[in-house]
Amino acid sequence: MDLSNRTVLVVGGTSGIGRELARRFAAAGSTVAVGGHSRKALTELAEEGFGTITIDVTDSASVASARDAALTRYPELDTVVTMPGVMLLEDLHDPAHFEAAQRTVDTNLLGTIRVVDAFTPHLLRRGGGTFITVTSGIAFLPFPPMPTYAASKAAVHAYSEALRAQLDGTGIGVVELVPPAVATAGQEKVNPHALPLDDFATEVMDLLSQDPTPHEILVKGVLMHRWAERDGTYENLVAQRSQALAMLPSRQG
């Protein structure tokens, strides 16, 4: 992927990984717009020189409106990064967790599908472009305190595989970015092994620049998650990660 002349929309790019990737695309020479729903963050990004689009991925009308605004401003749009995501703890001993599960699926999975559906006709008319979906190492190696997050990201992985197969021959590529724990959004406070954001973004951009671009963008720090089943480490690693269940209310006392 030539990063120097793309026209990129990063949906969910108002903070953390998305915000840094938007900056990296811009630094490489691409035209970049960022979509999100935080008015404060969008104002800050506009002050940095980014185009900004208001979007709520849980609302189909908002997604359609955002698409129309993006394509009016950026008719040459050729790259859509879809990274809506919420990470919520769920205590499955308590049926009240369902609200968190529903919000997670609606944002992470259905939000991704809404964005992809909104921009597919445009990319088909162009005869090419790229979707970059964002999953997680947790899609391949669950973190038991966040069961629906893991399930939603595993679903986005499967959806990305199917999308790539269905778009084969159209000129539209589908690239899946698989982050490990990255030191952003508070991860650095709970996980001392979280990868520094700068290091992560540098490795991601290097991988995106490869020819051909890999179907999965796997930084070194996520390989243990991605290949745990293949390498025979899955069961032990899930057991280790299950120790974190101690943080849930039903495990206290």
Disulfide bonds with the S-S distance in Angstrom:
none
